Amino acid sequence: MKYKRIVYITQTAVMLALLMGVQFTTRSFGQLVTGTLVNLILLVSVFIIGLHSGLTIAALSPFLAFMVGMGPAFINIVPFISVANAILVIVAYFVRNHIAQKSVKKIIFTATGLIAASVAKTFFLWVGLVIIALPLIPGINEKQIAVISAAFTWQPLVTALIGSTLTMIIMPVLKIAIKNKT
């Protein structure tokens, strides 16, 4: 039991470090590349390691990215990104482990679930951050609100959908590699 816990913590730490490394190395490529890879790592983490691992990475990564200068310019935005990432992880986990597992059409349910997870994440960012929070955050002017709003409308949906597609492509390969390794 203790061994499993150590492996679980180690796997979570490795995925978090991978995510941070990806953010650091791809930040010059823009949100489309970095966001896609972040979503891919979040989804692979939840599918391979588990819900708690996915949630840990979803919650911590935006704060760590902010602390090392890779995240948004305002700390007030970071909690919204953490919650949006958690929403993606929770919806994807629930669909994959509770609905898709019981279905003959597992791939269709998983794909539909990942689309729903991507939409839920984007909807939270749009309503929670763009519509409600941004106008209330002190120290942000109208131009900054416009730039931040543009970054959190359609782009998170696109990056989450591409990350979901890549997850569906690589998960079968990862599962085979993990089975062969153990």
Secondary structure, 3 states (H helix, E strand, C coil): CHHHHHHHHHHHHHHHHHHHHHHHHHHHHCHHHHHHHHHHHHHHHHHHCCHHHHHHHHHHHHHHHHHCCCCCCCHHHHHHHHHHHHHHHHHHHHHHHHHHHHCCCHHHHHHHHHHHHHHHHHHHHHHHHHHHHHHHCCCCCHHHHHHHHHHCCCHHHHHHHHHHHHHHHHHHHHHHHHHHHC
